[in-house]
């Protein structure tokens, strides 16, 4: 068993992209479900002490997820994810944009590409986040995206461990 799981977070300002690779000690089907099932997403898709609250989700090409990250004092930051491509268990792509509480997106957003692979019970998730502009990328960085998403993925690791007991 691999006790050291890979994690890499790289920002490439020339391509306006963020590249994230994270391994999980869980089978690919479970990790896929954690990224694509509302009930599981709401258990980990926010850095502590924030929570994820999905208003609606339809995981299919052309479908969307509308959710809020809810802070400890009840503050809400809404986002909209529109699914653009799905290859079951191995890849999905989406447009992610901040939104208001009435589901009006604040464009531009960013394009996310998720890839899943498994080897010897370790699932690797590779995520590419592409932004149309350097300004949008820098906004994500300034908002603490790296720290927040790193914490969020740690949440996922804890959830996966609890689901496998």
C-alpha positions in Angstrom: 0.0 0.0 0.0 1.3 3.5 -0.9 1.4 5.5 2.3 2.5 8.7 0.6 -0.2 10.0 -1.7 0.7 12.4 -4.4 -0.5 16.0 -4.4 0.6 18.7 -6.8 -0.8 22.2 -7.3 0.8 24.3 -10.2 -0.2 27.7 -11.5 0.8 28.5 -15.1 0.2 32.2 -15.7 1.2 31.9 -19.4 -1.8 29.6 -20.1 -4.0 31.1 -17.4 -4.3 27.6 -15.9 -4.1 25.7 -12.7 -3.1 22.1 -12.6 -4.0 19.9 -9.6 -3.1 16.3 -9.1 -4.3 14.4 -6.0 -4.2 10.8 -5.1 -6.7 9.1 -2.8 -6.6 5.7 -1.1 -9.9 4.7 -2.5 -11.3 2.9 -5.6 -12.0 5.0 -8.7 -15.8 4.4 -8.6 -16.1 5.8 -5.0 -13.9 8.8 -5.9 -16.0 9.4 -9.0 -19.2 9.3 -7.0 -17.8 11.8 -4.5 -17.3 14.3 -7.3 -20.6 13.6 -9.1 -23.2 12.9 -6.5 -24.9 15.8 -4.7 -25.2 14.0 -1.4 -21.5 13.3 -1.3 -20.4 16.7 -2.7 -22.2 18.5 0.0 -20.1 16.6 2.6 -16.8 17.9 1.3 -16.9 20.6 -1.4 -15.9 23.5 0.9 -12.9 24.3 3.2 -13.7 23.9 6.9 -15.5 25.5 8.6 -17.6 26.3 5.5 -20.2 23.9 4.2 -21.5 23.1 0.7 -25.2 23.4 0.2 -26.6 22.3 -3.2 -29.9 23.8 -4.3 -30.2 21.6 -7.3 -27.9 19.3 -9.4 -28.4 17.4 -12.6 -25.2 15.6 -13.5 -25.5 15.1 -17.3 -24.2 16.9 -20.3 -26.0 20.2 -20.4 -27.0 19.8 -16.8 -25.9 21.9 -13.9 -25.2 22.2 -10.2 -26.2 25.4 -8.3 -24.8 25.5 -4.8 -23.6 27.8 -2.1 -20.6 27.7 0.2 -22.1 28.6 3.5 -19.8 30.2 6.2 -20.0 29.7 9.9 -22.1 32.9 10.3 -24.5 31.9 7.6 -22.9 34.0 4.7 -23.4 32.4 1.3 -21.2 32.5 -1.8 -23.1 31.0 -4.7 -21.7 29.2 -7.7 -23.0 27.6 -10.9 -21.4 24.5 -12.6 -22.6 23.6 -16.1 -21.5 20.1 -17.3 -20.2 20.2 -20.8 -18.8 16.6 -21.2 -19.0 13.3 -19.3 -17.2 10.0 -19.9 -18.4 7.9 -17.0 -15.9 7.1 -14.3 -13.0 8.6 -16.1 -13.6 12.3 -17.1 -16.0 15.2 -16.9 -15.8 18.8 -17.8 -17.7 21.8 -16.6 -17.9 25.6 -16.6 -17.7 27.0 -13.1 -18.7 30.5 -12.4 -19.7 32.6 -9.3 -23.3 33.5 -9.2 -25.9 35.4 -7.3 -28.6 33.7 -5.2 -30.9 33.8 -8.2 -28.5 31.7 -10.3 -27.3 34.6 -12.5 -23.6 33.8 -13.3 -20.8 36.3 -12.9 -18.9 35.7 -16.1 -16.2 34.9 -17.1 -16.0 31.7 -15.2 -13.4 29.0 -15.6 -13.4 25.7 -17.5 -12.6 22.6 -15.3 -11.4 19.3 -16.7 -11.4 16.3 -14.3 -9.6 13.0 -15.1 -9.8 9.9 -12.9 -7.5 6.8 -13.0 -6.8 4.0 -10.6 -3.7 1.9 -10.0 -3.5 -0.7 -7.2 -6.4 0.8 -5.3 -5.0 4.4 -5.4 -7.2 6.8 -7.5 -5.5 9.8 -9.1 -7.6 12.8 -9.9 -6.0 15.3 -12.3 -7.8 18.6 -12.6 -7.1 21.4 -15.1 -8.7 24.8 -14.5 -8.5 27.1 -17.5 -9.3 30.8 -17.3 -10.0 33.1 -20.2 -7.8 35.8 -18.8 -4.8 36.3 -16.5 -7.0 38.6 -14.5 -9.5 35.9 -13.7 -6.6 33.5 -12.7 -5.1 36.1 -10.5 -8.5 36.8 -8.9 -8.7 33.1 -8.0 -5.2 33.1 -6.5 -5.9 36.3 -4.5 -9.0 34.8 -3.1 -6.9 32.0 -1.5 -8.0 29.3 -4.0 -4.9 27.2 -3.4 -5.3 27.1 0.4 -9.1 26.6 0.2 -9.1 23.9 -2.4 -6.2 22.1 -0.7 -8.4 22.0 2.5 -11.4 20.9 0.5 -9.5 17.9 -1.0 -8.4 17.0 2.6 -12.1 17.0 3.5 -12.6 14.6 0.6 -9.8 12.3 1.8 -11.5 12.2 5.3 -14.9 11.4 3.8 -13.5 8.6 1.6 -11.8 7.1 4.6 -15.0 7.1 6.6 -17.0 5.6 3.7 -14.6 2.7 3.4 -14.8 1.6 7.1 
